[in-house]
Amino acid sequence: MLKKGPLSSGDLSRKMKLSTSNTSKTIKIIEEKGYVKRLIDATDRRKMFFTLTEIGKDKIASIKCEEEDMPSELKTLIQNMHKE
């Protein structure tokens, strides 16, 4: 979302490698926290997209700052966890 702009829930499912139901639950949680907002397609009101809010962008920026301060050994460990 940060680089590509608004995404559908299907796009998010594929990018996060989650099932549709898990994606829906995740979207609901981050939407309640104010990190994303829903956008309805102007030409087809059945289609819904999600985009980051300013709060969401700030949260990502703070996570990136924390990641930059992280020791390289911990970064490697986290990256390897995602590969499993």
N, CA, C and O atoms as CSV, one atom per row, in Angstrom:
chain,resi,resn,atom,element,x,y,z
A,1,MET,N,N,0.817,-1.185,0.000
A,1,MET,CA,C,0.000,0.000,0.000
A,1,MET,C,C,0.862,1.249,0.000
A,1,MET,O,O,0.523,2.259,-0.617
A,2,LEU,N,N,1.973,1.161,0.698
A,2,LEU,CA,C,2.828,2.333,0.795
A,2,LEU,C,C,3.396,2.695,-0.567
A,2,LEU,O,O,3.468,3.874,-0.912
A,3,LYS,N,N,3.800,1.704,-1.342
A,3,LYS,CA,C,4.413,1.958,-2.643
A,3,LYS,C,C,3.416,1.901,-3.787
A,3,LYS,O,O,3.537,2.658,-4.751
A,4,LYS,N,N,2.434,1.015,-3.696
A,4,LYS,CA,C,1.538,0.776,-4.828
A,4,LYS,C,C,0.203,1.488,-4.720
A,4,LYS,O,O,-0.573,1.472,-5.675
A,5,GLY,N,N,-0.088,2.107,-3.594
A,5,GLY,CA,C,-1.369,2.776,-3.432
A,5,GLY,C,C,-2.451,1.813,-2.993
A,5,GLY,O,O,-2.150,0.729,-2.494
A,6,PRO,N,N,-3.721,2.196,-3.173
A,6,PRO,CA,C,-4.832,1.360,-2.710
A,6,PRO,C,C,-4.795,-0.046,-3.307
A,6,PRO,O,O,-4.491,-0.234,-4.485
A,7,LEU,N,N,-5.116,-1.033,-2.455
A,7,LEU,CA,C,-5.134,-2.433,-2.872
A,7,LEU,C,C,-6.455,-3.074,-2.460
A,7,LEU,O,O,-7.064,-2.687,-1.462
A,8,SER,N,N,-6.884,-4.051,-3.239
A,8,SER,CA,C,-8.089,-4.806,-2.888
A,8,SER,C,C,-7.734,-5.816,-1.801
A,8,SER,O,O,-6.557,-6.078,-1.553
A,9,SER,N,N,-8.747,-6.380,-1.157
A,9,SER,CA,C,-8.467,-7.397,-0.134
A,9,SER,C,C,-7.816,-8.631,-0.763
A,9,SER,O,O,-6.992,-9.287,-0.126
A,10,GLY,N,N,-8.180,-8.951,-2.008
A,10,GLY,CA,C,-7.551,-10.072,-2.706
A,10,GLY,C,C,-6.071,-9.828,-2.939
A,10,GLY,O,O,-5.251,-10.729,-2.760
A,11,ASP,N,N,-5.727,-8.599,-3.342
A,11,ASP,CA,C,-4.316,-8.240,-3.527
A,11,ASP,C,C,-3.559,-8.351,-2.205
A,11,ASP,O,O,-2.438,-8.857,-2.155
A,12,LEU,N,N,-4.195,-7.869,-1.136
A,12,LEU,CA,C,-3.560,-7.945,0.178
A,12,LEU,C,C,-3.361,-9.396,0.611
A,12,LEU,O,O,-2.322,-9.741,1.174
A,13,SER,N,N,-4.350,-10.243,0.349
A,13,SER,CA,C,-4.233,-11.673,0.684
A,13,SER,C,C,-3.018,-12.289,0.012
A,13,SER,O,O,-2.244,-13.010,0.640
A,14,ARG,N,N,-2.861,-11.995,-1.275
A,14,ARG,CA,C,-1.726,-12.553,-2.022
A,14,ARG,C,C,-0.402,-12.004,-1.506
A,14,ARG,O,O,0.554,-12.760,-1.336
A,15,LYS,N,N,-0.334,-10.712,-1.258
A,15,LYS,CA,C,0.920,-10.107,-0.807
A,15,LYS,C,C,1.320,-10.590,0.583
A,15,LYS,O,O,2.502,-10.802,0.853
A,16,MET,N,N,0.336,-10.766,1.466
A,16,MET,CA,C,0.627,-11.188,2.835
A,16,MET,C,C,0.644,-12.705,2.978
A,16,MET,O,O,0.988,-13.236,4.035
A,17,LYS,N,N,0.262,-13.407,1.887
A,17,LYS,CA,C,0.201,-14.870,1.892
A,17,LYS,C,C,-0.710,-15.377,3.010
A,17,LYS,O,O,-0.353,-16.270,3.778
A,18,LEU,N,N,-1.907,-14.772,3.075
A,18,LEU,CA,C,-2.915,-15.144,4.062
A,18,LEU,C,C,-4.176,-15.599,3.354
A,18,LEU,O,O,-4.413,-15.256,2.196
A,19,SER,N,N,-4.977,-16.373,4.061
A,19,SER,CA,C,-6.280,-16.749,3.515
A,19,SER,C,C,-7.175,-15.511,3.491
A,19,SER,O,O,-6.898,-14.515,4.160
A,20,THR,N,N,-8.240,-15.588,2.718
A,20,THR,CA,C,-9.175,-14.471,2.622
A,20,THR,C,C,-9.763,-14.129,3.988
A,20,THR,O,O,-9.889,-12.953,4.331
A,21,SER,N,N,-10.121,-15.142,4.767
A,21,SER,CA,C,-10.716,-14.867,6.083
A,21,SER,C,C,-9.706,-14.232,7.035
A,21,SER,O,O,-10.061,-13.329,7.793
A,22,ASN,N,N,-8.457,-14.688,7.010
A,22,ASN,CA,C,-7.432,-14.069,7.854
A,22,ASN,C,C,-7.142,-12.643,7.416
A,22,ASN,O,O,-6.901,-11.769,8.249
A,23,THR,N,N,-7.166,-12.407,6.116
A,23,THR,CA,C,-6.955,-11.052,5.610
A,23,THR,C,C,-8.077,-10.144,6.079
A,23,THR,O,O,-7.825,-9.018,6.509
A,24,SER,N,N,-9.311,-10.618,6.003
A,24,SER,CA,C,-10.459,-9.820,6.452
A,24,SER,C,C,-10.335,-9.456,7.924
A,24,SER,O,O,-10.601,-8.319,8.313
A,25,LYS,N,N,-9.932,-10.423,8.742
A,25,LYS,CA,C,-9.754,-10.168,10.177
A,25,LYS,C,C,-8.647,-9.148,10.409
A,25,LYS,O,O,-8.787,-8.240,11.229
A,26,THR,N,N,-7.544,-9.307,9.678
A,26,THR,CA,C,-6.413,-8.395,9.827
A,26,THR,C,C,-6.799,-6.988,9.407
A,26,THR,O,O,-6.478,-6.022,10.100
A,27,ILE,N,N,-7.483,-6.865,8.279
A,27,ILE,CA,C,-7.919,-5.553,7.800
A,27,ILE,C,C,-8.828,-4.896,8.832
A,27,ILE,O,O,-8.696,-3.703,9.105
A,28,LYS,N,N,-9.741,-5.658,9.399
A,28,LYS,CA,C,-10.657,-5.109,10.401
A,28,LYS,C,C,-9.882,-4.537,11.585
A,28,LYS,O,O,-10.189,-3.445,12.063
A,29,ILE,N,N,-8.881,-5.271,12.054
A,29,ILE,CA,C,-8.085,-4.825,13.199
A,29,ILE,C,C,-7.321,-3.548,12.872
A,29,ILE,O,O,-7.356,-2.586,13.639
A,30,ILE,N,N,-6.629,-3.539,11.727
A,30,ILE,CA,C,-5.822,-2.348,11.418
A,30,ILE,C,C,-6.698,-1.162,11.015
A,30,ILE,O,O,-6.291,-0.009,11.160
A,31,GLU,N,N,-7.885,-1.442,10.515
A,31,GLU,CA,C,-8.823,-0.361,10.213
A,31,GLU,C,C,-9.331,0.258,11.522
A,31,GLU,O,O,-9.442,1.480,11.624
A,32,GLU,N,N,-9.637,-0.570,12.512
A,32,GLU,CA,C,-10.088,-0.070,13.814
A,32,GLU,C,C,-9.011,0.765,14.496
A,32,GLU,O,O,-9.321,1.697,15.238
A,33,LYS,N,N,-7.749,0.432,14.247
A,33,LYS,CA,C,-6.641,1.199,14.823
A,33,LYS,C,C,-6.376,2.488,14.047
A,33,LYS,O,O,-5.592,3.333,14.480
A,34,GLY,N,N,-7.033,2.631,12.903
A,34,GLY,CA,C,-6.874,3.846,12.115
A,34,GLY,C,C,-5.710,3.821,11.147
A,34,GLY,O,O,-5.327,4.868,10.625
A,35,TYR,N,N,-5.130,2.642,10.890
A,35,TYR,CA,C,-3.976,2.539,10.000
A,35,TYR,C,C,-4.362,2.507,8.526
A,35,TYR,O,O,-3.587,2.942,7.674
A,36,VAL,N,N,-5.546,1.999,8.218
A,36,VAL,CA,C,-6.032,1.956,6.836
A,36,VAL,C,C,-7.464,2.469,6.787
A,36,VAL,O,O,-8.165,2.518,7.797
A,37,LYS,N,N,-7.878,2.850,5.581
A,37,LYS,CA,C,-9.281,3.216,5.383
A,37,LYS,C,C,-9.773,2.568,4.101
A,37,LYS,O,O,-8.997,2.267,3.194
A,38,ARG,N,N,-11.079,2.362,4.049
A,38,ARG,CA,C,-11.722,1.743,2.884
A,38,ARG,C,C,-12.038,2.807,1.849
A,38,ARG,O,O,-12.435,3.927,2.170
A,39,LEU,N,N,-11.849,2.420,0.604
A,39,LEU,CA,C,-12.247,3.261,-0.521
A,39,LEU,C,C,-13.179,2.438,-1.390
A,39,LEU,O,O,-12.885,1.284,-1.701
A,40,ILE,N,N,-14.294,3.020,-1.781
A,40,ILE,CA,C,-15.244,2.320,-2.643
A,40,ILE,C,C,-15.015,2.786,-4.071
A,40,ILE,O,O,-14.916,3.984,-4.335
A,41,ASP,N,N,-14.932,1.830,-4.989
A,41,ASP,CA,C,-14.720,2.116,-6.409
A,41,ASP,C,C,-15.876,2.972,-6.925
A,41,ASP,O,O,-17.044,2.630,-6.738
A,42,ALA,N,N,-15.543,4.074,-7.569
A,42,ALA,CA,C,-16.566,4.995,-8.068
A,42,ALA,C,C,-17.401,4.387,-9.189
A,42,ALA,O,O,-18.570,4.739,-9.349
A,43,THR,N,N,-16.816,3.479,-9.963
A,43,THR,CA,C,-17.550,2.889,-11.090
A,43,THR,C,C,-18.276,1.600,-10.726
A,43,THR,O,O,-19.232,1.212,-11.397
A,44,ASP,N,N,-17.822,0.934,-9.661
A,44,ASP,CA,C,-18.460,-0.308,-9.229
A,44,ASP,C,C,-18.456,-0.337,-7.703
A,44,ASP,O,O,-17.458,-0.709,-7.086
A,45,ARG,N,N,-19.554,0.050,-7.110
A,45,ARG,CA,C,-19.640,0.205,-5.663
A,45,ARG,C,C,-19.446,-1.111,-4.896
A,45,ARG,O,O,-19.286,-1.096,-3.676
A,46,ARG,N,N,-19.459,-2.236,-5.600
A,46,ARG,CA,C,-19.204,-3.524,-4.943
A,46,ARG,C,C,-17.723,-3.718,-4.656
A,46,ARG,O,O,-17.354,-4.487,-3.769
A,47,LYS,N,N,-16.878,-3.025,-5.402
A,47,LYS,CA,C,-15.427,-3.163,-5.236
A,47,LYS,C,C,-14.943,-2.235,-4.127
A,47,LYS,O,O,-15.345,-1.076,-4.031
A,48,MET,N,N,-14.065,-2.787,-3.294
A,48,MET,CA,C,-13.524,-2.023,-2.194
A,48,MET,C,C,-12.006,-2.122,-2.207
A,48,MET,O,O,-11.439,-3.180,-2.478
A,49,PHE,N,N,-11.368,-1.013,-1.914
A,49,PHE,CA,C,-9.917,-0.957,-1.842
A,49,PHE,C,C,-9.529,-0.404,-0.483
A,49,PHE,O,O,-10.336,0.226,0.200
A,50,PHE,N,N,-8.289,-0.647,-0.102
A,50,PHE,CA,C,-7.792,-0.175,1.181
A,50,PHE,C,C,-6.529,0.638,0.945
A,50,PHE,O,O,-5.692,0.290,0.113
A,51,THR,N,N,-6.411,1.721,1.690
A,51,THR,CA,C,-5.245,2.582,1.566
A,51,THR,C,C,-4.761,2.975,2.953
A,51,THR,O,O,-5.541,3.004,3.905
A,52,LEU,N,N,-3.487,3.273,3.063
A,52,LEU,CA,C,-2.925,3.696,4.342
A,52,LEU,C,C,-3.400,5.095,4.697
A,52,LEU,O,O,-3.534,5.956,3.828
A,53,THR,N,N,-3.651,5.312,5.974
A,53,THR,CA,C,-3.939,6.645,6.480
A,53,THR,C,C,-2.606,7.274,6.883
A,53,THR,O,O,-1.566,6.616,6.838
A,54,GLU,N,N,-2.640,8.531,7.272
A,54,GLU,CA,C,-1.416,9.174,7.761
A,54,GLU,C,C,-0.908,8.456,9.013
A,54,GLU,O,O,0.299,8.305,9.205
A,55,ILE,N,N,-1.839,8.016,9.860
A,55,ILE,CA,C,-1.450,7.263,11.060
A,55,ILE,C,C,-0.727,5.977,10.656
A,55,ILE,O,O,0.286,5.619,11.257
A,56,GLY,N,N,-1.244,5.287,9.641
A,56,GLY,CA,C,-0.612,4.066,9.150
A,56,GLY,C,C,0.772,4.325,8.578
A,56,GLY,O,O,1.705,3.560,8.820
A,57,LYS,N,N,0.900,5.404,7.821
A,57,LYS,CA,C,2.211,5.761,7.252
A,57,LYS,C,C,3.204,6.089,8.359
A,57,LYS,O,O,4.368,5.693,8.292
A,58,ASP,N,N,2.739,6.821,9.388
A,58,ASP,CA,C,3.608,7.148,10.523
A,58,ASP,C,C,4.047,5.886,11.263
A,58,ASP,O,O,5.198,5.776,11.687
A,59,LYS,N,N,3.125,4.936,11.415
A,59,LYS,CA,C,3.443,3.677,12.107
A,59,LYS,C,C,4.520,2.907,11.343
A,59,LYS,O,O,5.462,2.388,11.941
A,60,ILE,N,N,4.375,2.838,10.024
A,60,ILE,CA,C,5.378,2.150,9.199
A,60,ILE,C,C,6.726,2.844,9.318
A,60,ILE,O,O,7.760,2.184,9.428
A,61,ALA,N,N,6.718,4.176,9.297
A,61,ALA,CA,C,7.971,4.926,9.422
A,61,ALA,C,C,8.634,4.644,10.771
A,61,ALA,O,O,9.855,4.495,10.837
A,62,SER,N,N,7.849,4.570,11.844
A,62,SER,CA,C,8.434,4.306,13.166
A,62,SER,C,C,8.990,2.885,13.243
A,62,SER,O,O,10.020,2.653,13.877
A,63,ILE,N,N,8.314,1.940,12.604
A,63,ILE,CA,C,8.811,0.558,12.581
A,63,ILE,C,C,10.120,0.488,11.802
A,63,ILE,O,O,11.052,-0.208,12.205
A,64,LYS,N,N,10.186,1.213,10.681
A,64,LYS,CA,C,11.422,1.213,9.886
A,64,LYS,C,C,12.574,1.809,10.684
A,64,LYS,O,O,13.701,1.322,10.602
A,65,CYS,N,N,12.299,2.870,11.462
A,65,CYS,CA,C,13.349,3.473,12.290
A,65,CYS,C,C,13.843,2.485,13.336
A,65,CYS,O,O,15.045,2.363,13.574
A,66,GLU,N,N,12.900,1.779,13.960
A,66,GLU,CA,C,13.281,0.774,14.952
A,66,GLU,C,C,14.107,-0.331,14.301
A,66,GLU,O,O,15.063,-0.831,14.894
A,67,GLU,N,N,13.736,-0.708,13.086
A,67,GLU,CA,C,14.453,-1.767,12.374
A,67,GLU,C,C,15.877,-1.328,12.047
A,67,GLU,O,O,16.808,-2.130,12.106
A,68,GLU,N,N,16.041,-0.044,11.701
A,68,GLU,CA,C,17.381,0.456,11.371
A,68,GLU,C,C,18.297,0.417,12.587
A,68,GLU,O,O,19.505,0.220,12.456
A,69,ASP,N,N,17.715,0.606,13.775
A,69,ASP,CA,C,18.509,0.601,15.003
A,69,ASP,C,C,18.771,-0.807,15.530
A,69,ASP,O,O,19.527,-0.982,16.486
A,70,MET,N,N,18.159,-1.794,14.919
A,70,MET,CA,C,18.259,-3.174,15.370
A,70,MET,C,C,19.630,-3.755,15.001
A,70,MET,O,O,20.136,-3.510,13.906
A,71,PRO,N,N,20.223,-4.520,15.910
A,71,PRO,CA,C,21.499,-5.173,15.582
A,71,PRO,C,C,21.341,-6.106,14.379
A,71,PRO,O,O,20.280,-6.699,14.184
A,72,SER,N,N,22.380,-6.233,13.589
A,72,SER,CA,C,22.312,-7.033,12.365
A,72,SER,C,C,21.988,-8.499,12.650
A,72,SER,O,O,21.330,-9.149,11.837
A,73,GLU,N,N,22.437,-9.030,13.790
A,73,GLU,CA,C,22.150,-10.424,14.123
A,73,GLU,C,C,20.648,-10.638,14.307
A,73,GLU,O,O,20.103,-11.654,13.875
A,74,LEU,N,N,19.989,-9.682,14.945
A,74,LEU,CA,C,18.550,-9.786,15.166
A,74,LEU,C,C,17.793,-9.648,13.848
A,74,LEU,O,O,16.807,-10.349,13.624
A,75,LYS,N,N,18.244,-8.753,12.980
A,75,LYS,CA,C,17.622,-8.606,11.654
A,75,LYS,C,C,17.698,-9.922,10.881
A,75,LYS,O,O,16.717,-10.353,10.275
A,76,THR,N,N,18.866,-10.550,10.908
A,76,THR,CA,C,19.057,-11.818,10.202
A,76,THR,C,C,18.132,-12.887,10.763
A,76,THR,O,O,17.531,-13.648,10.005
A,77,LEU,N,N,18.014,-12.949,12.073
A,77,LEU,CA,C,17.134,-13.925,12.713
A,77,LEU,C,C,15.682,-13.717,12.279
A,77,LEU,O,O,14.989,-14.681,11.952
A,78,ILE,N,N,15.226,-12.486,12.274
A,78,ILE,CA,C,13.849,-12.180,11.874
A,78,ILE,C,C,13.627,-12.524,10.407
A,78,ILE,O,O,12.595,-13.097,10.057
A,79,GLN,N,N,14.577,-12.184,9.551
A,79,GLN,CA,C,14.447,-12.502,8.125
A,79,GLN,C,C,14.371,-14.008,7.917
A,79,GLN,O,O,13.586,-14.481,7.095
A,80,ASN,N,N,15.172,-14.761,8.647
A,80,ASN,CA,C,15.159,-16.218,8.517
A,80,ASN,C,C,13.849,-16.817,9.018
A,80,ASN,O,O,13.406,-17.841,8.500
A,81,MET,N,N,13.227,-16.203,10.006
A,81,MET,CA,C,11.939,-16.676,10.513
A,81,MET,C,C,10.870,-16.553,9.434
A,81,MET,O,O,9.993,-17.409,9.325
A,82,HIS,N,N,10.941,-15.485,8.636
A,82,HIS,CA,C,9.955,-15.272,7.576
A,82,HIS,C,C,10.124,-16.265,6.432
A,82,HIS,O,O,9.171,-16.506,5.690
A,83,LYS,N,N,11.293,-16.837,6.272
A,83,LYS,CA,C,11.548,-17.788,5.188
A,83,LYS,C,C,10.967,-19.163,5.486
A,83,LYS,O,O,10.718,-19.944,4.567
A,84,GLU,N,N,10.750,-19.466,6.761
A,84,GLU,CA,C,10.277,-20.804,7.157
A,84,GLU,C,C,8.833,-21.016,6.864
A,84,GLU,O,O,8.298,-22.089,7.141
